Amino acid sequence: MSLMSIHYRRMTAFVYVLLFLLAFNLFFNLTFPWFGLSIIVRVYLFVFSFYLIYNYSTIEIGRLRELYREKFGRKGNLILLAEMGLVPLVIIYGITVVFTLIDYVRLPGWPWNPIISLLNGRYSNLVIYSLFLFIILKTKWGPGFKIAIFFAVSILYFILDKLLFSIFGAGFSISIIKYAKFAVLFFFLFYPFLGERQKRRSLAYAMIAASILLFSVIGGYSLIYIYSPPGAYQKCESGLILMRFGFQFPVEELKNTVLEKCDISLLRNMHHLSSALGRNINYTGNEWERLLFSGSLENANYISGILLGRPFEVNYNKLVEFAEKKSTVRETRLEGAENYIALTAQHLGGNRDDLTGKMSVSNRNFKLFAIGVLGEARDVESIPMMLNLLIDIDLNLADMAYEALRKISELDPASELGVQRNDPEVIWRFREYYLQNRRGR
């Protein structure tokens, strides 16, 4: 194309620098574990893209439109749109794709990781900001005002984009937002080339282009999901994104992948999306137990938060055995697993004596856990034991015992009286509560 050759000659030095930086970035990413060079290259991409747009903006569209009509007839406007409007954006997106593939080369899941990220709009804002710059540069405002408007529009777009996607986290509303965004951007791209008299045609073309682009994105995810092997990285990631768009067909297979691999990270993502859509992830009681006891205490605590309040019966002995096992792991704080403590308390039943018996022979970590469980269970009969722990020399045990007493009695005498938690007056208050509420009184 003549326009391309003109701009290539103008930007030869910039193109050579870009190619060198991309090649050097590839070598650097494969050799050294430092991402600083990628930041430098990304900044240069902005400079290159904005300079390319600036060169195109200096061309007078009105004169070119007349020349293209004389040369190509009715197709002149469309050819002008392709050469001057679409080509620079395609070039910018093309170098963005190359940069992303290079930037992700050392990350797991390559090349699917960058491909899925690109489909999800990774670095696409560079194209959008370039489009804003092109539209603003074609106005008749002064240079200073153009710069101010460009920054204002870019910041406003960034804030609105983040706000909309935070409000509408998942569902078909995501597709509607993306479609509307594409349609508006394409309209402002097509309008200067097709002329003021063809507003409706500009809108129609924008809607068609937005439909094609959105269909391509969703279709790309669907193809990746359908033709990827079960449990593969790209299948899980594309399935999650399809769920985010509101599609339910990946759910069952993703659920099976979670079970087969005990992939709690995948479960977290699925649960987040399902909650945003107002749906539940349904497993049987045995399947939930399998996931609950399959990994770390952190994962068990997360799953416990899902199970709290659900009509599933979790075996008390398994809950306590898992806690005993984890209590021996260094740097594991059972007392911090609030959801797991609450779940154990929910299924404590008539096993208080068993739990207190285990406390006497277990380590300090398990004792803290058991105190938390008895407190969550509102077990009045455990108050005498808690009062003994309240004066223990181990301050953590004493503090945990006080929190348990506070939950059981719904009293907070230390705060009310402004005294230490092991003050005799505090002990007397809790003892009085026990005498009034114990069994068989």
Secondary structure by P-SEA (a helix, b strand, c coil): caaaaaaaaacaaaaaaaaaaaaaaaaaaaccccaaaaaaaaaaaaaaaaaaaaaaaaccaaaaaaaaaaacccaaaaaaaaacccaaaaaaaaaaaaaaaaaacccccaaaaaaaaaaacccaaaaaaaaaaaaaaaccccaaaaaaaaaaaaaaaaaaaaaaaaaacccaaaaaaaaaaaaaaaaaaaccccccccaaaaaaaaaaaaaaaaaaaaaaaaaaaaacccccaaaaaaaaaaaaaccccaaaaaaaaaaacccaaaaaaaaaaaaaacccccccaaaaaaaaacccaaaaaaaaaaaccccccccaaaaaaaaaaaccccccccccaaaaaaaaaaacccaaaaaaaaaacccaaaaaaaaaaaaaaccccaaaaaaaacccccaaaaaaaaaaaaaacccccccccccccccaaaaaaaaaaaaaccccc
